[in-house]
Amino acid sequence: MKTRYQLRTNQIKSNQIDVNIEEVLRYLQYKSNDIDEETLRVLKESILEIKEISELRYVYRIIDIDKNDTSISFNNEFSINSKDLSKLFKASDKVAVLASTLGLAVEKRIRYYSITNLSKAVIFDACATTYIEALCDYIEEEIREIAKEENCGITFRFSPGYGDVPISHQGDILRTLNATKLIGLNASESSILIPRKSVTAFIGLDKSNTTKSIAKSCKKCNLFKTCTYSKEGGNCGK
């Protein structure tokens, strides 16, 4: 009989997650030695503000999967036609399906600054993006510990919109996690997450223990052709 894991949900304090200034600068396309004092002041001010108003919430389930070379079935709750996921989860029988968010207050503050202070809005947005990625890293480490209990490693995070996984599967993820009720996360008719500073993703429990340190291939990302990081020989770190 297949194992079904219960939902795991949590709300954590802002001091449990740090906003890495270097990562913010990378989103802003700055090099650390190029930033002026005023921009740095606004950046630090924005980090403090985001940490004050954010509601860091997340939920995930570890779900049994069936797979072939072209598709994945998540415990018969929903299926995704994807060669990329099939390849990523080649050594996985279970996958963590997760959703996380900074909450609606951050969304409202970004909108406010986009009207009243556009330069701060850009910096604030980059800080929020860095913060939600840091929250996902925190969740990933929690999942890694669960995987260790089953003598598994973990794959990298893979979100709808990467590679050949359509963004339209956001709704499937939210439904299987009951994310609207548990963490206040919704998706628009065009499958955009609301609040925007939110993430859904898959992480495989890898029985081979060979993919735990492999980064996501930039060439499989839908933004590869226009990505500034890839043009400069780097990557976004997602």
WOSUL-V360769 format. One record per helix or strand. SS is the DSSP state (@ for helix, = for strand). FROM is the first residue (numbers start at 1). LEN is the number of residues. If there is no record, write none. Layout:
[[SS;FROM;LEN] [SS;FROM;LEN]]
This chain:
[[=;8;5] [@;14;3] [@;21;7] [@;32;3] [@;37;17] [=;56;12] [=;71;4] [=;78;4] [@;83;6] [=;92;10] [@;104;13] [@;118;32] [=;153;2] [=;158;1] [=;162;1] [@;167;11] [@;179;5] [=;186;2] [=;193;2] [=;198;9] [@;218;3] [=;221;1] [@;224;3] [@;228;4]]
